[in-house]
Amino acid sequence: MAEIRVIERPEPGTSVTSLYCFPHAGGAAGEYARWASHTTGLRLVAVQPPGRAHNLGQPALTSMSELVSEIVAQVRFTPPFALFGHSLGALVAFEVARALQPQPLRLFVSSCPAPPLKSPAEPLHLLDDAELHAEIERRWGPLPAATSADQELLAAALACYRADLQVLETYEYLPGPRLSSPLTALVGADEPNGPAWVEGWREHTDGAFESHARPGGHFHTRQDLDGLGRLLSDTVRSDLIRAERAMAR
C-alpha cells in the first residue's frame, strides 16, 4: 500500500480546528507545514502523497480515484476540520470532501479550474524528461537550482511531476450531489483565467460561496502569508462558531 504521510503543525491538542492541506503537482507537504505560524488557531495537517520528499522511494500514484481512496483510508479526519488544496491539490481536496462524512466545515480551492475539466490537447505526462522539464519551467518557473544540477534529484522530481500530471490529465469528474460545505475559491490576481476558474466552483456547493483574488500569479500562496493566514483562520473560525450555534439550537 502506498503510504500517505502527514505533517502536523502545531502538535495535536493545541488548536481547536484542523486544516488539511493538499499540494500542487510536484509539491510536498513541507510547504504547508511552514504556514503554521501564520494560521492562528488552526492545526495544519499537510497531506503528502507518495513519490516525493520523505516518501521519495515509493512509486507515485497516477489516478485520482486511487489517490483519493488511499487518502480517505489512511488519513484520520478529526472534526471539526476544513480542507485546502492548491492547483491539482484543489481537485484532490474537492474529491476528498465529496467522499467524507461528515463533510468539512469549509473547502478552500486555490488556482484551479472547476470540474469538469477539458481534456488537454497535448498531455504533459506523455512528454519525455527533457520536454517535460522545459514545459514545467516555461509554465510554472524554474525548478530549484540544486535539483536541476543533480541528475538523480532531477529524475525523481520529474517522475513526481509526471505522476501528478497524469492524475490531473486523466481525471474524470463524475456528477453527484453538490457539497453542503461552504466553499471559498482563491486565485492569483495575475492569473489570466482566474475569474472563470473562480466562478465555476460556485456550482459545486449548496453552502455559502466566497471568492478572493490575491496578489500574485499562480503561486500567490507563497506571497503575503500573513494575509493568507488571516483569511484562512478567520473564515474557519467563523464557520466553527456558526456550526456550534446550530448544534445548540
One Martini backbone bead per residue (centre of mass of N, CA, C, O) as a GRO file, in nm:
protein
  249
    1MET     BB    1   0.096   0.036   0.023
    2ALA     BB    2   0.065   0.358  -0.007
    3GLU     BB    3   0.204   0.628   0.156
    4ILE     BB    4   0.045   0.861   0.366
    5ARG     BB    5   0.166   1.162   0.467
    6VAL     BB    6   0.188   1.353   0.776
    7ILE     BB    7   0.198   1.702   0.880
    8GLU     BB    8   0.204   1.862   1.203
    9ARG     BB    9   0.091   2.209   1.279
   10PRO     BB   10   0.075   2.180   1.550
   11GLU     BB   11   0.020   1.989   1.786
   12PRO     BB   12  -0.200   1.805   1.910
   13GLY     BB   13  -0.431   2.007   2.118
   14THR     BB   14  -0.361   2.330   2.038
   15SER     BB   15  -0.622   2.310   1.854
   16VAL     BB   16  -0.951   2.309   1.738
   17THR     BB   17  -0.879   2.328   1.428
   18SER     BB   18  -0.844   2.170   1.110
   19LEU     BB   19  -0.610   2.189   0.822
   20TYR     BB   20  -0.622   2.026   0.523
   21CYS     BB   21  -0.345   1.981   0.293
   22PHE     BB   22  -0.290   2.004  -0.071
   23PRO     BB   23  -0.078   1.963  -0.324
   24HIS     BB   24   0.074   2.035  -0.589
   25ALA     BB   25   0.228   1.961  -0.854
   26GLY     BB   26   0.526   1.836  -0.713
   27GLY     BB   27   0.451   1.860  -0.424
   28ALA     BB   28   0.478   1.919  -0.066
   29ALA     BB   29   0.411   1.940   0.276
   30GLY     BB   30   0.621   2.156   0.377
   31GLU     BB   31   0.484   2.415   0.274
   32TYR     BB   32   0.246   2.402   0.489
   33ALA     BB   33   0.398   2.377   0.759
   34ARG     BB   34   0.500   2.687   0.735
   35TRP     BB   35   0.208   2.820   0.811
   36ALA     BB   36   0.158   2.800   1.122
   37SER     BB   37   0.245   3.105   1.205
   38HIS     BB   38  -0.023   3.222   1.021
   39THR     BB   39  -0.253   3.012   1.173
   40THR     BB   40  -0.441   3.093   1.401
   41GLY     BB   41  -0.604   2.810   1.553
   42LEU     BB   42  -0.460   2.609   1.358
   43ARG     BB   43  -0.420   2.283   1.239
   44LEU     BB   44  -0.176   2.165   1.038
   45VAL     BB   45  -0.241   1.921   0.770
   46ALA     BB   46  -0.008   1.774   0.573
   47VAL     BB   47  -0.054   1.608   0.265
   48GLN     BB   48   0.149   1.324   0.145
   49PRO     BB   49   0.222   1.175  -0.116
   50PRO     BB   50   0.385   0.969  -0.292
   51GLY     BB   51   0.706   1.047  -0.448
   52ARG     BB   52   0.817   1.246  -0.209
   53ALA     BB   53   1.048   1.328  -0.021
   54HIS     BB   54   1.004   1.100   0.228
   55ASN     BB   55   0.853   0.929  -0.030
   56LEU     BB   56   1.056   0.885  -0.277
   57GLY     BB   57   1.076   0.557  -0.295
   58GLN     BB   58   0.790   0.573  -0.391
   59PRO     BB   59   0.541   0.526  -0.589
   60ALA     BB   60   0.336   0.709  -0.761
   61LEU     BB   61   0.030   0.817  -0.811
   62THR     BB   62  -0.202   0.816  -1.124
   63SER     BB   63  -0.491   0.839  -0.981
   64MET     BB   64  -0.758   0.980  -0.835
   65SER     BB   65  -0.905   0.739  -0.709
   66GLU     BB   66  -0.657   0.623  -0.561
   67LEU     BB   67  -0.573   0.870  -0.402
   68VAL     BB   68  -0.838   0.915  -0.246
   69SER     BB   69  -0.861   0.635  -0.118
   70GLU     BB   70  -0.595   0.652   0.046
   71ILE     BB   71  -0.660   0.902   0.208
   72VAL     BB   72  -0.924   0.803   0.344
   73ALA     BB   73  -0.788   0.544   0.472
   74GLN     BB   74  -0.523   0.695   0.627
   75VAL     BB   75  -0.667   0.956   0.711
   76ARG     BB   76  -0.748   1.144   0.993
   77PHE     BB   77  -1.062   1.308   1.025
   78THR     BB   78  -1.098   1.558   1.267
   79PRO     BB   79  -1.337   1.699   1.419
   80PRO     BB   80  -1.299   1.994   1.322
   81PHE     BB   81  -1.276   2.068   0.959
   82ALA     BB   82  -1.067   2.161   0.683
   83LEU     BB   83  -0.999   2.231   0.331
   84PHE     BB   84  -0.691   2.246   0.124
   85GLY     BB   85  -0.615   2.343  -0.224
   86HIS     BB   86  -0.360   2.348  -0.485
   87SER     BB   87  -0.454   2.302  -0.774
   88LEU     BB   88  -0.451   1.985  -0.781
   89GLY     BB   89  -0.527   1.991  -0.473
   90ALA     BB   90  -0.817   2.095  -0.520
   91LEU     BB   91  -0.929   1.837  -0.648
   92VAL     BB   92  -0.859   1.652  -0.416
   93ALA     BB   93  -1.020   1.799  -0.197
   94PHE     BB   94  -1.294   1.772  -0.337
   95GLU     BB   95  -1.302   1.457  -0.346
   96VAL     BB   96  -1.271   1.419  -0.044
   97ALA     BB   97  -1.524   1.574   0.042
   98ARG     BB   98  -1.722   1.381  -0.110
   99ALA     BB   99  -1.620   1.115   0.065
  100LEU     BB  100  -1.705   1.250   0.328
  101GLN     BB  101  -1.818   1.164   0.671
  102PRO     BB  102  -1.819   1.436   0.743
  103GLN     BB  103  -1.807   1.729   0.621
  104PRO     BB  104  -1.659   2.009   0.596
  105LEU     BB  105  -1.667   2.328   0.700
  106ARG     BB  106  -1.453   2.378   0.455
  107LEU     BB  107  -1.362   2.468   0.115
  108PHE     BB  108  -1.043   2.522  -0.035
  109VAL     BB  109  -0.973   2.669  -0.355
  110SER     BB  110  -0.669   2.692  -0.565
  111SER     BB  111  -0.585   2.754  -0.874
  112CYS     BB  112  -0.856   2.611  -1.020
  113PRO     BB  113  -1.049   2.450  -1.211
  114ALA     BB  114  -1.357   2.344  -1.254
  115PRO     BB  115  -1.549   2.093  -1.275
  116PRO     BB  116  -1.518   1.998  -1.566
  117LEU     BB  117  -1.251   1.910  -1.768
  118LYS     BB  118  -1.046   1.962  -2.017
  119SER     BB  119  -0.888   1.804  -2.252
  120PRO     BB  120  -0.579   1.778  -2.341
  121ALA     BB  121  -0.411   1.805  -2.634
  122GLU     BB  122  -0.115   1.780  -2.471
  123PRO     BB  123   0.004   1.572  -2.266
  124LEU     BB  124   0.256   1.602  -2.033
  125HIS     BB  125   0.299   1.298  -1.927
  126LEU     BB  126   0.414   1.210  -2.234
  127LEU     BB  127   0.670   1.335  -2.205
  128ASP     BB  128   0.979   1.373  -2.195
  129ASP     BB  129   1.204   1.486  -1.977
  130ALA     BB  130   1.303   1.736  -2.134
  131GLU     BB  131   1.021   1.844  -2.208
  132LEU     BB  132   0.904   1.856  -1.924
  133HIS     BB  133   1.106   2.047  -1.799
  134ALA     BB  134   1.053   2.283  -1.994
  135GLU     BB  135   0.744   2.311  -1.937
  136ILE     BB  136   0.752   2.365  -1.637
  137GLU     BB  137   0.931   2.627  -1.660
  138ARG     BB  138   0.742   2.784  -1.849
  139ARG     BB  139   0.480   2.777  -1.658
  140TRP     BB  140   0.620   2.775  -1.331
  141GLY     BB  141   0.916   2.771  -1.332
  142PRO     BB  142   1.198   2.705  -1.185
  143LEU     BB  143   1.379   2.487  -1.059
  144PRO     BB  144   1.583   2.411  -0.841
  145ALA     BB  145   1.917   2.422  -0.882
  146ALA     BB  146   1.987   2.157  -0.728
  147THR     BB  147   1.800   1.978  -0.899
  148SER     BB  148   1.908   2.039  -1.192
  149ALA     BB  149   2.218   1.951  -1.113
  150ASP     BB  150   2.082   1.670  -1.028
  151GLN     BB  151   1.999   1.387  -1.189
  152GLU     BB  152   1.855   1.230  -0.964
  153LEU     BB  153   1.668   1.456  -0.863
  154LEU     BB  154   1.541   1.525  -1.135
  155ALA     BB  155   1.415   1.250  -1.193
  156ALA     BB  156   1.234   1.249  -0.939
  157ALA     BB  157   1.079   1.511  -0.997
  158LEU     BB  158   0.965   1.425  -1.277
  159ALA     BB  159   0.811   1.177  -1.174
  160CYS     BB  160   0.619   1.335  -0.994
  161TYR     BB  161   0.500   1.520  -1.206
  162ARG     BB  162   0.397   1.302  -1.398
  163ALA     BB  163   0.198   1.170  -1.204
  164ASP     BB  164   0.030   1.424  -1.138
  165LEU     BB  165  -0.045   1.489  -1.434
  166GLN     BB  166  -0.199   1.226  -1.472
  167VAL     BB  167  -0.415   1.280  -1.269
  168LEU     BB  168  -0.519   1.537  -1.410
  169GLU     BB  169  -0.543   1.433  -1.725
  170THR     BB  170  -0.740   1.170  -1.621
  171TYR     BB  171  -0.962   1.319  -1.500
  172GLU     BB  172  -1.304   1.225  -1.396
  173TYR     BB  173  -1.603   1.362  -1.362
  174LEU     BB  174  -1.863   1.270  -1.131
  175PRO     BB  175  -2.167   1.319  -1.092
  176GLY     BB  176  -2.327   1.476  -0.801
  177PRO     BB  177  -2.372   1.585  -0.516
  178ARG     BB  178  -2.359   1.858  -0.362
  179LEU     BB  179  -2.217   2.038  -0.147
  180SER     BB  180  -2.264   2.159   0.193
  181SER     BB  181  -2.020   2.309   0.199
  182PRO     BB  182  -1.847   2.564   0.212
  183LEU     BB  183  -1.689   2.783  -0.047
  184THR     BB  184  -1.350   2.879  -0.137
  185ALA     BB  185  -1.212   3.082  -0.395
  186LEU     BB  186  -0.881   3.106  -0.518
  187VAL     BB  187  -0.668   3.367  -0.670
  188GLY     BB  188  -0.464   3.513  -0.884
  189ALA     BB  189  -0.467   3.827  -1.020
  190ASP     BB  190  -0.257   3.724  -1.268
  191GLU     BB  191  -0.457   3.517  -1.370
  192PRO     BB  192  -0.615   3.487  -1.665
  193ASN     BB  193  -0.841   3.251  -1.560
  194GLY     BB  194  -0.950   3.319  -1.276
  195PRO     BB  195  -1.253   3.410  -1.297
  196ALA     BB  196  -1.354   3.141  -1.424
  197TRP     BB  197  -1.261   2.951  -1.205
  198VAL     BB  198  -1.422   3.065  -0.972
  199GLU     BB  199  -1.718   3.044  -1.085
  200GLY     BB  200  -1.728   2.731  -1.125
  201TRP     BB  201  -1.746   2.658  -0.808
  202ARG     BB  202  -2.040   2.747  -0.738
  203GLU     BB  203  -2.174   2.465  -0.854
  204HIS     BB  204  -2.052   2.274  -0.588
  205THR     BB  205  -2.260   2.424  -0.383
  206ASP     BB  206  -2.509   2.475  -0.113
  207GLY     BB  207  -2.339   2.666   0.014
  208ALA     BB  208  -2.140   2.896   0.072
  209PHE     BB  209  -1.986   3.160  -0.135
  210GLU     BB  210  -1.641   3.245  -0.209
  211SER     BB  211  -1.406   3.505  -0.326
  212HIS     BB  212  -1.043   3.553  -0.408
  213ALA     BB  213  -0.804   3.797  -0.499
  214ARG     BB  214  -0.458   3.767  -0.507
  215PRO     BB  215  -0.151   3.842  -0.494
  216GLY     BB  216  -0.047   3.736  -0.800
  217GLY     BB  217  -0.020   3.425  -0.920
  218HIS     BB  218  -0.027   3.094  -0.907
  219PHE     BB  219   0.178   3.147  -0.641
  220HIS     BB  220   0.021   3.321  -0.412
  221THR     BB  221   0.086   3.129  -0.157
  222ARG     BB  222   0.392   3.280  -0.138
  223GLN     BB  223   0.229   3.535  -0.056
  224ASP     BB  224   0.121   3.687   0.199
  225LEU     BB  225   0.089   3.494   0.463
  226ASP     BB  226  -0.065   3.667   0.661
  227GLY     BB  227  -0.317   3.712   0.485
  228LEU     BB  228  -0.383   3.416   0.435
  229GLY     BB  229  -0.401   3.326   0.730
  230ARG     BB  230  -0.637   3.512   0.808
  231LEU     BB  231  -0.840   3.405   0.610
  232LEU     BB  232  -0.846   3.114   0.709
  233SER     BB  233  -0.892   3.156   1.014
  234ASP     BB  234  -1.147   3.340   1.007
  235THR     BB  235  -1.328   3.153   0.843
  236VAL     BB  236  -1.319   2.899   1.027
  237ARG     BB  237  -1.411   3.036   1.285
  238SER     BB  238  -1.691   3.118   1.178
  239ASP     BB  239  -1.786   2.832   1.109
  240LEU     BB  240  -1.768   2.719   1.396
  241ILE     BB  241  -1.968   2.908   1.530
  242ARG     BB  242  -2.211   2.830   1.354
  243ALA     BB  243  -2.208   2.527   1.424
  244GLU     BB  244  -2.247   2.561   1.734
  245ARG     BB  245  -2.516   2.713   1.718
  246ALA     BB  246  -2.675   2.494   1.565
  247MET     BB  247  -2.639   2.273   1.791
  248ALA     BB  248  -2.782   2.455   2.027
  249ARG     BB  249  -3.089   2.454   1.911
   0.00000   0.00000   0.00000
